[in-house]
Structure formats: structure tokens, C-alpha cells
Amino acid sequence: VISHERDLLNNVVDHILHLEGGKTTLYTGGYDSFERQRAERIAQLAAARAQQDIQRAKLQDYIARNSARASTAKQAQSRAKALAKMQPIAAMSEDPTLSFDFPTPTDGLKPPLVTLDMASVGYTEGQPILQRLNLRLDPDDRIALLGRNGNGKTTLARLLAAQLKPMEGGMSAAGKMRVGYFTQYQVEELDGNDTPLEHMTRLMKGMTPGAVRAQLGRFGFSGEKATTKVGKLSGGERARLALALITRDAPHMLILDEPTNHLDVDAREALVQALNAYDGAVVVVSHDRHMIELAADRLVLVDGGMAREYGGSLDDYTDLILGRNQSKRDGADGGAKFTKKDKKAAAQDRERAAAQRKLVT
């Protein structure tokens, strides 16, 4: 199995063959087990490398002090041979392109950012896709939109991003709110003949070259990467570029519609960490359960032409989709109410999780 889906790997495979630097390493267990083992291996190699550096420094110091003295020249020569035979322990490489750093808005806005009041939305007059929408988004909200394909998750995301207007009902938004809206279409529409630097320069017109390169650098496009033709970039790199472009003005809210489609597991983890560090509202549409669990604390179910708070867990939602427990559908209607205390606790949990992951990466 070749997959970027962490949950699939955890539930299907019992070994992971990891390719890195032209070499393969076999780990037992699923992906979570692989991640733990690799983190331990990195820590062990780092400790061994640090110890070797100390030994190397001692040998070099002895050689420098004793080579010229006749009484110790032979010992110094012996240590020089030992130093020459010492094979350096290479540090495990970290991919510098696994970089996501969403700029935080400096002009914070008071809640609510967006309010929907009995709103209907669609593409053809008189034929709404979603109706009777009642939803409020605050600056500290982290919302995942759940629902089967075709139920209207993207339509709701477009409404929240002001790409669509309500057919009926009301929608209000903070006047100075900036929104970063990501879709797969943006990745596909990037000009393959242009470079990331050229794309960003056009959109950040009037900004200094340093500011343009700083925004690119937040997403791993520094040095030669910034001047590489987009057509030569991987799918994951193009997705990162699209994210860099839509966040160039430090938005107050991120709306991400399937942001992980082109990202491998490591890049997805980096994205989760960046979302947890981002100081703004997040609305995400994703099939990546791991991402939803770590980056969202509110679930909104889009189903039956409506969208409502879902009070169950992701396990409950899975049961609902598979029809294993019809009573779980009732839980979707009731909804969970998140207080400021709940949101603060969830944010602290995300920060702790992000800090712990950084210790092993």
C-alpha cells in the first residue's frame, strides 16, 4: 500500500518501509508506531553524534598540543589515525520544504466574524443547495465541515468566503475581515511557466522584495525554490504555494477546502501544526480524520440541504455514515454548545500537542 492517509496505514499495514536519502528502513507496526520509532531513532542518533563530536574535539585538541613534542609525538600520531578512521554519524535529514507558517493578523477583530441567519444558498435562482442556515463564527473558532460528497460542504465554504451570496435570509460579516480561501482549483490554475516569486510579486504589488520573499519563505520557498518554474514543482509544493498566496495579507479567517489532497503524511502534519499555531478562525473541509481531530473543536454536519452543529464525535459520525447506529443521527440535530472556556481549553490542548510534536521532529 502506498498512501498518505494516516488512519488507513494504522488500520491496514503492520510494517512501514520508509524511503529517505536513497535508503530504505523497515519499521514494524502502523504509521503511529513508525512515527514513534523514528523519533526515538532520531534522538538516539543525535545523542550519539553529540558524543562523537565531543570525542573528536578531544582528539583534535590532544593532537594539536602534542604533535610537536618528541615525547608525545607517537601518541599524537596514534590519535590522529584514530581520528581519521572515525566515521562521522550523519544526522537524519529534515526536509526544509516541510514548512507552513500562516501569518497572524495584527489587527484583531471582535466577534462575531460571520453570522448566518436563516440563509439559503445555491447556484440557480429558486433552487438552493442549502437553506435555513444559522451559524456564527468567532475569531477563535476551529470548525470542520462534515458530510458526504455532494452534500454542499464546498457551497457552504464558498458562502462563508463571500464567493457566493445568500439567496434568502441574512449574512453579516466584520467589515475589515480578510479571508484566506483555499481550493484545489487554485492549485490547478497556477501558471506553470511562472515561478513562485513571480506569482507572489504580482499579488503583493507595491510590497518590498524582502516582504515578498519573507512570505514565500514561510512556506518553504527560499533560495532556488523561489525561482523554480511552477511546472517543475510537485503537487505538494504547488499546494503550499497556493496556501502562501492566499495568506499573503494575514487573513483573519482561513477556509481550506481539501487542503491535504496533494500533501504527504509529513506535510499534513506540518500543516496541522501551522493551523494550531495560527491565531485566527479556521474552517476546514477534509477527509483527513487526523487533521480534523487535531485542528478542529467544532463539527458542523452538512446533510439534507442543511448545516447544523454536530454534537457527536468523529467515531459517532463514522457510525452515522455507515448506518451502524441510527440514534447517532439524533445527536447531530442537538448539537454541542462550545463556551469560551471550552474553546480556550481546546486551544491550550492544541498548543500542548504542537509543542510535544516539535520535540520529536
N, C-alpha and C positions, 0 to 999 in steps of 0.2 A: 504494500500500500504506500503510495506517495500522496501525502495530504498535508494541508495547512490547518486542518481542523483538530484542535487540541482534544476535544471531547471524543471525537472519532478514534483518534490514536489511543487515548486512555482506555477505551472500551473494546477495541478490536485487536490490538497488537500486544505481544509480550516481549518484544525486543525492538530496540531502536538502533539503526545503523546510521551514524552521524558522519557526514562528509564535511571536512574542513581543511583548508590549506592543502588540498590534493591528497589527503589521507582519510581513512575511514576508521571509526572506533565503534565497537559494538557495546551497547548498554542493555541490561535486562530491564524488563518492565515496560510500562506505558510511558507517555510523554512526561507526566509529572515526576515519575521516578527518574527518567533520564535527566530532567532539569536539575533535580536534587543531586544526582550523582556527578553531573558535570560541574555544578557549583562547588562540590566538595573537591573534585579533581583540580579545578582552577585554584582553590585555596591552598591545596597541598603543593601544587607546582609553584605558586607564588612564595610559599614559605621556604621551599627547597631552593628556589632561585635567590631569595634574600640571604639564606645561609651560605650559598655558594659565593655570592658577591662579597660576603664578609671574609670567607676563606681566601678568595682571590686577592682582596685588598691586603690581607696579612702577608701572603706570599710575595706580592709585589713590593711591599714595604721592606721585608727581610732582604730580598734580592738587592734593592736599591741601597740598603745600608751596609751590606756585607760583601758585595761583589769585588770591591777594590781591596779588601783586606786579605792578605795571604793566608791568615789562619782560618778564615771562614769562607774563602772563595769556593772550596769544593762543596760545602753545604749549600751555598748560594746557587751554585750550578745545578745541584740536585733539585733544589726547589724550583729553579727555572724550568727544568724538564717536566716536573710535576705540573707546573702551571700550563705549560704548552699542551700537555696531554688532557688537561681538564676540559671536558666537553661542556659548553655552556648550556644551561637549561633554558630553553626558549619559553617565553611567556605565551600563554594561549591567546591567540589574536582576538581582538574585539573589533567588530565591524563598525567603522566610523560613520557609515551611511545609515545606521540604525538610529536616526536622530529625529525626534519630534519635539518641538518646543513652542507651544502656542503662546503668542504674545498676550499679556494680560492687559485689559483696558485700564487706563489710568483715571478715566472719568466714569466712575461707578454710577449706576442708575438705581433709583429707588424702585421697589416692587409696586405693582407687577410690571413685567416687561411686555407680556402679551395677555390679553383676555379675549376669549371667545364666548359669545352669549347667544345661544340658540342659532348658531351659524350653520349654513348649508354651503357646500362647495362642490364643484364639478367642472366639466368642460363643455357641456352642451346645455343651453338655457332650458330650464324646466326638467332637467334630468340630473339631479345631484347625485354624486357618488357617496357623499357623507352628509348627514343632516343632524339637526338638534345637537350641535357640538357645544359643549360647555367645558371650558378648560382655562386654567390660569397658570402662567409660567412666571416664576420669580428668578432673580439673579442667581440663586443658589440651587436651582433645580437641576437634577440629573435624570432625564426621562428616557426610557426605552419604549419604542412603539412596537407592540406585538401584533401578530395576525398573519393569516395565510397570505401567500402571494395573490395579488389581485383584489385584496380587500380594501385598499385605499390608503395604505401607510404612506406611500410617496405623495399622494394627493394631499394628505394632512400635512406632511412635511413642507410641501410647496406653499400651502396656505400660511403656515407659520413663518415661512421665509418671505412672505409677501410676493411670491411668484404668481399666486392666484388670489382673487378677491372673493369674498363671500357672495353667494347668490342671494341669500336671505340672512337675516339675523345681524348681529353686530360683531365687530372685531376692533379692538383698540390696542395700540402699541405705543411704547415710550417714544417720545418724539425724536430723541437723539440716538436711538438704539441702532447699533451696527450689527449685522448678521453675517456670519460666515456659513455659506450653504454649499455643501459638497455633494456631487452626484457622479456616477460613473461616466455620464456623458461628457463631463468636463475633462476627464482623463482621455477619452477618445478624441476630443476635439482639439487637443494640443497640437500645435504646428510642429511636425517632425523635423522641419528644416531650420527651426529656430533653436536657440539654446535657452536653458533656464534663466540665464542672465538677461537675455533679450526679452523673454516673456515678462519677467518681473519689472524690468526697466520701463516697459510700455505701461504697465498698470500702476507703477509708482512714479508717474510723471511728476517732475518737479522736486523729487527727493534726491538727496545726495547719493553718489555711487556707493559710499560707505553704508548708508541705510539700506540700500537695495541688497548689497552683498550680505549684510547682517541678517536680513530676513531670510535669504536663501540659506545662510549658514545654520539657522535654527533647524532646518530640515535636511541637513547633511550635504548641501550643495556648496561646497567651498573649493577653492583651487580650480583644478581642471574640470571637476564635475560641473561647475557653474557654466563652463563654456563648451560642454559636450552637446552635440546635437540631440534633441529630444528623441529623434528616431532611433538613436543608438542606446537609449535608456531602457531598462527593464520595465515591466508593468508596475512593479512595486515602486520603482523610482519615479515613474510618471505620476503615480497616485500621490506620492509625497510632494511632488512639485505642485500638483493641483491643490493640495492642502496648504502649501506655502502661499500660493496665490490668493486663496480665498480668505486667508487670515492676515493679509498684509496690513490692514488698518486696525488691528487689535479689536476684533468684534466682541460685543457683549454676550452674544449667544452663538453657539456652534450647532448647526443642524447637519448631521452626517448621515447620508443615505447610502448604506452598504459601503463603508469606507475600507473594509478589510478584504475585498474581493481579490485584489492583486498582491496582498501582503502575505509573507510567510509568517510562521509562528513567532519568530523572534521580533519581526517588525510589528506584529499585532501587539505583542507585549509592550514594546516601546510606545506604541500609540496609546495603550491603556494607561501607562504611567504618565504620559503627557496630558491626557484628559484629566487624570486625578490631580495633577499639579496646576491645571488651568483654573483661573479664578473667574468663572463666568458660567452661564447656563449652558446645558448640553441636552440636545435631543438627538437620539441615535436610532437608526433603523439598521438592524444587523441580525444575521443568523448565527453569529458567533456568541454562543452561550457564555463562554469565559469572559468575553468583553462586557456583556450585559451585567453579569454578576459583579464585576469589579468596578464598573464605571457608572452604573445607574442605581438610583434608590427609589425611583417611581416607575411603575409599569402602567402603560396605557394600552388597552386592548382595542384594536380596530377590527370590528366584526359586525356583520348585519347592517351595514350602512351607518354605523355609529362608532363613536370612540368614547371610552369610559375608563376610569381608573380600575385597574385590576388588583384585587386585594390578595390574591394568592401568590405563591412562589413560582419560580420557573419550572419546578417539578410538577406543580399543580397545572401549569399551563400546558406542559407536555401531555399530561393525562387528559386534559380537556381536548387537545387537538387529536389525540389518538382515540378519544371516546371511551377511555377506561373508567371515567367516573363522571357521570352527568351532573352530579351535585356540584362539581367544581365550577360549572357554568354560573351557578347562582352566586358563587364567590366573586365572579367577575363583575356582577352587577352592583354589588355592595360597595366595593372599592375600599382602599385603605386611605386614611387621612394622615398626612405627614405634618407634624408640628415642627416649629423651628428647632426644638430640642432634638427631634428625630433627625432632621437634616444635618444639624451640627454634629451629632454623633456619627452619622454616616460619613460625613466629610472627614472627621477625625480617623475613622476606620480606614478610609481610602488613603489618607496620608501615611498612616502606620504601615499599611500594606505596601505602599510605594517605597517607603524607606527600607522595609525589610527586603524587597526585591532588589533594591540598589546594592545592598550589602553582598548579594550573591551573584551580581552581574558585573 
